[in-house]
Amino acid sequence: MSFPGPLSITPINYNSADQLVGLRAFQRITAQVVSVAGTTAVLEVDGHPVVAQLTSADQSNTLASKSTAQFIVTQLTDNSITLKLVQNETSQPAQAGVPANEPELAERMLASNNLPATAANLMLTRSLLKQQLPVTPELLKELQNALSDVGTWGEADADLAAAMKSAGLPVTSKSLALAARQPAQTAQALSSLMAALSQSAAQGLPEELMQKLRSNLQTLNSIILKADGEPSQLADQLKAWVDAFGQSLENALMGQMQNPETALTEKGLASLVKLQEMLEQLGRKDTARQVREFLTDVRREQLMNARSEGSRQEDWLQLGFVVQNAAQQAQEKFSSARLRIAREHQANAVNPANTRLILQVDLTLTETVEVDLSFAGTQVRTAITSPDPQWCQHAQDELPALTEALNSLGYSIKDFQVEMLTPQPFSKLQSGTGDINWMTVNIEV
């Protein structure tokens, strides 16, 4: 299984010394045709991806049938390059390019779809282009409907909506609100919730509410992974965490509606929702708010795990959980950890014989260690990343033990790498190019 990231269209600034500087007027160049969609083509010129705006559907058909194509540079300006497609061995005479002050790409895309260049349409079109999404009336209407329910929106909101569409996530006013929420550190969120529940438990409360509160505290304590625990114990605790917070309450309720004979287990989310209602009825608004904040953080993570529809990105299942070592236990502190598992596109499942797992653990607020395991049959590629040289050395020292453990499970290590780097944070939402001031590339046939 390969795990490529999404194609990134590099913003082209012709004044930059390291991008396409060597091009000259009337020069013949060979470009790789990366993709063609409608009247927009993505080419790779000297290792640099550029966006080319075609002037007719015939040009699209011509380029779509080619893996590479030859062009002649017919005009160069500070922010524009005009290329002429060479269709035979005889170079064609150079023709004048499009004036440098022609409308921007977003305006032309709207014009090609017979859509008005309103401020809202331009903003959304730029956001779609950043994500390399097609600009269609249907897609613009879908995103505008979702954003209109949010209220007043701007460029950041449009970028978020386009990023969610690119990731294959549902785009609604409610999903936008969840996605816009700052991702919570699992340890911090759980610590705040448990502190609030413990404080309320020390106060005089009705017996029914006290029992519900203590029951939730006990459940939360039981699923905190103990760093020094036995592997089987860690596996059981991780499974308990998934059972409690892996499935959304909406899905659980839908399952009960489809199978009325199956009772809804009041644990995890269902139990916390009930506790929140009881606290609000009793006027314990601060504690109820803490429960609601935690539930909202969980719902955001569940949204990020929604099955991607039509996404061009790799599909991952991500789980945030809490780890505690012996020293932290005495201080009632936790560490956040995150696990990502690659899911196959054709099935809503994980194939253990051909997949990838990435585990990140926050050792401190600013230091994270990552273990990346790629499985292909019985072979495993392992990469460990940490900014701390001591942890890197510790990882090297643990190689024999890791090899033995994997061998006992029927696996063998094919490759083992340790890098002293800061791991990249997990994120399903890609920001795109962040800028659409690309060089304009016009192609003449």
Beta strands, then each sheet from edge to edge (+ up, - down):
strand 1: 28-37
strand 2: 40-45
strand 3: 48-53
strand 4: 68-76
strand 5: 80-86
strand 6: 225-226
strand 7: 316-324
strand 8: 335-342
strand 9: 354-362
strand 10: 368-376
strand 11: 379-385
strand 12: 412-419
strand 13: 440-444
sheet 1: 1+ 2- 3+ 13+ 5+ 4- 1+
sheet 2: 6+ 7+ 8- 9+ 10- 11+ 12+
end
